[in-house]
């Protein structure tokens, strides 16, 4: 029974003991109404990560959102992040337009 509970905690709770295989990006918004830590980050409709900490940049008067993305996902410098709603309940998530790899 304890093994089952431990497995469910790790699987459903996004807990990792050996590193989580992700990297962190930060996005800034004028409002993050409805976002919560743990909400999904999506690209092309696929889950590519989770929202980490939400904070306030008092100098620039913007909300700072930590994005924990799967390490195999590439996001380029001209990417655009936006806050969207999912379904009838209105769960909020961040959608990323990944940008383009620029070849000079």
GROMACS elastic network, one bead per residue, 0.5 to 0.9 nm:
[ bonds ]
;  ai    aj funct       b0    kb
    1     4     6  0.51504   500
    1     5     6  0.63447   500
    1     6     6  0.86922   500
    2     5     6  0.50561   500
    2     6     6  0.60726   500
    2     7     6  0.85133   500
    3     6     6  0.50714   500
    3     7     6  0.60802   500
    3     8     6  0.86022   500
    4     7     6  0.51015   500
    4     8     6  0.61813   500
    4     9     6  0.85607   500
    5     8     6  0.51622   500
    5     9     6  0.60891   500
    5    10     6  0.86913   500
    6     9     6  0.50804   500
    6    10     6  0.62870   500
    6    11     6  0.85818   500
    7    10     6  0.52868   500
    7    11     6  0.60221   500
    7    12     6  0.83450   500
    8    11     6  0.50436   500
    8    12     6  0.55644   500
    8    13     6  0.74432   500
    9    12     6  0.55409   500
    9    13     6  0.51478   500
    9    14     6  0.76466   500
    9    15     6  0.70064   500
   10    13     6  0.54102   500
   10    14     6  0.57133   500
   10    16     6  0.64950   500
   10    17     6  0.86447   500
   11    14     6  0.57805   500
   11    15     6  0.69673   500
   11    16     6  0.87199   500
   12    15     6  0.79219   500
   13    16     6  0.89898   500
   14    20     6  0.87513   500
   15    20     6  0.81467   500
   16    19     6  0.60171   500
   16    20     6  0.57303   500
   17    20     6  0.77857   500
   18    21     6  0.87963   500
   19    22     6  0.81549   500
   20    23     6  0.87693   500
   20    70     6  0.84600   500
   21    69     6  0.85419   500
   21    70     6  0.62314   500
   21    71     6  0.57475   500
   21    72     6  0.85128   500
   22    49     6  0.79198   500
   22    68     6  0.60067   500
   22    69     6  0.52418   500
   22    72     6  0.81506   500
   23    67     6  0.80905   500
   23    68     6  0.55771   500
   23    69     6  0.54430   500
   23    70     6  0.65465   500
   23    71     6  0.56925   500
   24    52     6  0.86048   500
   24    66     6  0.65989   500
   24    67     6  0.54777   500
   24    69     6  0.62181   500
   24    70     6  0.89713   500
   25    65     6  0.83986   500
   25    66     6  0.60058   500
   25    67     6  0.50879   500
   25    68     6  0.66172   500
   25    69     6  0.75129   500
   26    64     6  0.66834   500
   26    65     6  0.55790   500
   26    67     6  0.58166   500
   26    68     6  0.87684   500
   27    63     6  0.83128   500
   27    64     6  0.59064   500
   27    65     6  0.52010   500
   27    66     6  0.66231   500
   27    67     6  0.73154   500
   27    81     6  0.70784   500
   28    31     6  0.86922   500
   28    57     6  0.85237   500
   28    62     6  0.61402   500
   28    63     6  0.54833   500
   28    65     6  0.61152   500
   28    66     6  0.89185   500
   28    81     6  0.88128   500
   29    32     6  0.65456   500
   29    62     6  0.57224   500
   29    63     6  0.52189   500
   29    64     6  0.66622   500
   29    65     6  0.78707   500
   29    82     6  0.84713   500
   29    83     6  0.88959   500
   30    61     6  0.77154   500
   30    62     6  0.51625   500
   30    63     6  0.60259   500
   31    62     6  0.73846   500
   31    63     6  0.62735   500
   32    35     6  0.56561   500
   32    36     6  0.86557   500
   32    54     6  0.84997   500
   32    63     6  0.67166   500
   32    64     6  0.86811   500
   32    65     6  0.83048   500
   32    83     6  0.76137   500
   33    36     6  0.87640   500
   33    92     6  0.86718   500
   34    90     6  0.86400   500
   34    91     6  0.75402   500
   34    92     6  0.60266   500
   34    93     6  0.88200   500
   35    38     6  0.88388   500
   35    39     6  0.68809   500
   35    51     6  0.83844   500
   35    54     6  0.84958   500
   35    83     6  0.82387   500
   35    91     6  0.80635   500
   35    92     6  0.55889   500
   35    93     6  0.67689   500
   35    94     6  0.85322   500
   36    39     6  0.57664   500
   36    51     6  0.72283   500
   36    52     6  0.83939   500
   36    53     6  0.84307   500
   36    54     6  0.76118   500
   36    92     6  0.80297   500
   36    93     6  0.86676   500
   37    40     6  0.88074   500
   37    50     6  0.76275   500
   37    51     6  0.51521   500
   37    52     6  0.52006   500
   37    53     6  0.59473   500
   37    54     6  0.69100   500
   37    66     6  0.89210   500
   38    49     6  0.89252   500
   38    50     6  0.53155   500
   38    51     6  0.50025   500
   38    52     6  0.62582   500
   38    53     6  0.86892   500
   39    49     6  0.86731   500
   39    50     6  0.56346   500
   39    51     6  0.53845   500
   39    52     6  0.83517   500
   39    91     6  0.82180   500
   39    92     6  0.70288   500
   39    93     6  0.57586   500
   39    94     6  0.80468   500
   40    47     6  0.62946   500
   40    48     6  0.76155   500
   40    49     6  0.59652   500
   40    51     6  0.61289   500
   40    92     6  0.80979   500
   40    93     6  0.52772   500
   40    94     6  0.66449   500
   40    95     6  0.86760   500
   41    46     6  0.82770   500
   41    47     6  0.58017   500
   41    48     6  0.57667   500
   41    50     6  0.52203   500
   41    51     6  0.65232   500
   41    67     6  0.73625   500
   41    68     6  0.82440   500
   41    69     6  0.76344   500
   41    93     6  0.58418   500
   41    95     6  0.59338   500
   41    96     6  0.74044   500
   42    45     6  0.56387   500
   42    46     6  0.51497   500
   42    48     6  0.53759   500
   42    49     6  0.69928   500
   42    50     6  0.85967   500
   42    93     6  0.73717   500
   42    94     6  0.61868   500
   42    96     6  0.61966   500
   43    46     6  0.53960   500
   43    47     6  0.66920   500
   43    48     6  0.65586   500
   43    94     6  0.86090   500
   43    95     6  0.57470   500
   43    96     6  0.51314   500
   43    97     6  0.64942   500
   43    98     6  0.73025   500
   44    47     6  0.85862   500
   44    95     6  0.80303   500
   44    96     6  0.78711   500
   44    97     6  0.77249   500
   44    98     6  0.89951   500
   45    95     6  0.79529   500
   47    50     6  0.80737   500
   48    68     6  0.85599   500
   48    69     6  0.57661   500
   48    70     6  0.57098   500
   48    73     6  0.71038   500
   49    67     6  0.70950   500
   49    68     6  0.54430   500
   49    70     6  0.56313   500
   50    66     6  0.87164   500
   50    67     6  0.61263   500
   50    68     6  0.53178   500
   50    69     6  0.65981   500
   50    70     6  0.88391   500
   50    93     6  0.88109   500
   50    94     6  0.88345   500
   51    54     6  0.80104   500
   51    65     6  0.70812   500
   51    66     6  0.59779   500
   51    68     6  0.60759   500
   51    69     6  0.85807   500
   51    93     6  0.82457   500
   51    94     6  0.80538   500
   52    65     6  0.70052   500
   52    67     6  0.56283   500
   52    68     6  0.61424   500
   53    64     6  0.82432   500
   53    65     6  0.61714   500
   53    66     6  0.52737   500
   53    67     6  0.80187   500
   54    63     6  0.72381   500
   54    64     6  0.58960   500
   54    66     6  0.64092   500
   55    62     6  0.87626   500
   55    63     6  0.58111   500
   55    65     6  0.64186   500
   55    66     6  0.83250   500
   56    59     6  0.88413   500
   56    60     6  0.89478   500
   56    61     6  0.71866   500
   56    62     6  0.60762   500
   56    64     6  0.55205   500
   56    65     6  0.85833   500
   57    60     6  0.57705   500
   57    61     6  0.55514   500
   57    62     6  0.52302   500
   57    63     6  0.59202   500
   57    64     6  0.62339   500
   58    62     6  0.68235   500
   58    63     6  0.84454   500
   59    62     6  0.80772   500
   60    63     6  0.89256   500
   67    94     6  0.89149   500
   68    71     6  0.88776   500
   69    72     6  0.83840   500
   69    73     6  0.70062   500
   70    73     6  0.56993   500
   70    74     6  0.88662   500
   71    74     6  0.77480   500
   74    98     6  0.73858   500
   75    78     6  0.83228   500
   75    79     6  0.63749   500
   75    96     6  0.83628   500
   75    97     6  0.83034   500
   75    99     6  0.67282   500
   75   100     6  0.83395   500
   75   101     6  0.89161   500
   76    79     6  0.55714   500
   76    98     6  0.60152   500
   76    99     6  0.53675   500
   76   100     6  0.61612   500
   76   101     6  0.63533   500
   76   102     6  0.87631   500
   77    80     6  0.88508   500
   77    98     6  0.84365   500
   77    99     6  0.69109   500
   77   100     6  0.80202   500
   77   101     6  0.83663   500
   78    97     6  0.87923   500
   78    98     6  0.74581   500
   78   100     6  0.68598   500
   78   101     6  0.87476   500
   79    96     6  0.68368   500
   79    97     6  0.54965   500
   79   100     6  0.76166   500
   80    95     6  0.83037   500
   80    96     6  0.57257   500
   80    97     6  0.51657   500
   80    98     6  0.67406   500
   80    99     6  0.70849   500
   81    94     6  0.64656   500
   81    95     6  0.56721   500
   81    97     6  0.63892   500
   81    98     6  0.83848   500
   82    93     6  0.84427   500
   82    94     6  0.55781   500
   82    95     6  0.53376   500
   82    96     6  0.65003   500
   82    97     6  0.84021   500
   83    92     6  0.67689   500
   83    93     6  0.58171   500
   83    95     6  0.62162   500
   83    96     6  0.89098   500
   84    90     6  0.86977   500
   84    91     6  0.83418   500
   84    92     6  0.56305   500
   84    93     6  0.54957   500
   84    94     6  0.60294   500
   84    95     6  0.65994   500
   85    88     6  0.85764   500
   85    89     6  0.84716   500
   85    90     6  0.50373   500
   85    91     6  0.54647   500
   85    93     6  0.63207   500
   85    94     6  0.86462   500
   86    89     6  0.72509   500
   86    90     6  0.52911   500
   86    91     6  0.51930   500
   86    92     6  0.61656   500
   86    93     6  0.73315   500
   87    90     6  0.55993   500
   87    91     6  0.68990   500
   88    91     6  0.81247   500
   96    99     6  0.86667   500
